[in-house]
Amino acid sequence: MSLKKNNYIYMDWKNLAPDLIRQRVIIEGTTKKIVEPNQITKYLNELAKVTGMEKLSGPFVYSAHEMGYGGWIH
């Protein structure tokens, strides 16, 4: 079930592990030009710095074929 309020969608999820602290962000978007792997790597490293994130591994970049590239960092 979801609730839409102030242009945000709030999902009603069951927390299966309430004692586990989760800190994640998912960023999706579209661009006029394909974002290259080196740009994604730089962005993820800078994002880790700005947020004070302790990098455990990565960043990793993968091909999304004709749609461009994706990446993540742990």
ZIMOKA-V94310 format. One record per residue. N is the residue number from 1. RES is the residue in one small letter. PSI is psi in radians with two decimals (* if undefined). D_FIRST is the distance of its C-alpha to the first C-alpha in Angstrom with 2 decimals. Layout:
N & RES & PSI & D_FIRST
N & RES & PSI & D_FIRST
This chain:
1 & m & 2.50 & 0.00
2 & s & 2.78 & 3.79
3 & l & 2.26 & 7.04
4 & k & 2.20 & 10.30
5 & k & 2.24 & 13.40
6 & n & 0.76 & 16.89
7 & n & 0.26 & 16.18
8 & y & 2.56 & 13.78
9 & i & 2.13 & 10.18
10 & y & 2.16 & 8.66
11 & m & 2.51 & 6.21
12 & d & 1.61 & 5.58
13 & w & 2.61 & 8.21
14 & k & 2.21 & 10.93
15 & n & 1.91 & 14.30
16 & l & -0.31 & 16.68
17 & a & 1.34 & 19.72
18 & p & -0.36 & 19.64
19 & d & -0.12 & 23.37
20 & l & 2.19 & 23.11
21 & i & 2.14 & 23.33
22 & r & 2.37 & 21.57
23 & q & 1.69 & 22.79
24 & r & 2.67 & 21.62
25 & v & 2.40 & 21.49
26 & i & 2.20 & 20.68
27 & i & 2.15 & 22.64
28 & e & 2.62 & 22.48
29 & g & 3.06 & 24.62
30 & t & 2.60 & 27.19
31 & t & 2.79 & 30.90
32 & k & -0.56 & 33.96
33 & k & 2.65 & 35.75
34 & i & 2.30 & 34.73
35 & v & 2.15 & 34.32
36 & e & 2.73 & 36.90
37 & p & -0.72 & 36.55
38 & n & -0.56 & 38.91
39 & q & -0.69 & 36.86
40 & i & -0.78 & 33.66
41 & t & -0.83 & 35.67
42 & k & -0.78 & 37.12
43 & y & -0.81 & 33.80
44 & l & -0.68 & 32.17
45 & n & -0.76 & 35.29
46 & e & -0.67 & 35.35
47 & l & -0.72 & 31.66
48 & a & -0.73 & 32.49
49 & k & -0.86 & 35.48
50 & v & -0.65 & 33.75
51 & t & -0.09 & 30.95
52 & g & 0.45 & 33.46
53 & m & 2.38 & 31.79
54 & e & 1.99 & 33.95
55 & k & 2.20 & 34.14
56 & l & -0.58 & 34.20
57 & s & 2.82 & 34.71
58 & g & -3.00 & 34.58
59 & p & 2.72 & 33.84
60 & f & 2.44 & 33.30
61 & v & 2.43 & 33.19
62 & y & 2.77 & 32.57
63 & s & 2.29 & 33.15
64 & a & 0.53 & 30.33
65 & h & -2.22 & 33.18
66 & e & -0.15 & 33.54
67 & m & -0.15 & 30.52
68 & g & -2.33 & 32.28
69 & y & 2.81 & 31.53
70 & g & 2.94 & 28.88
71 & g & 2.87 & 29.45
72 & w & 2.89 & 28.39
73 & i & 2.50 & 30.12
74 & h & * & 29.86
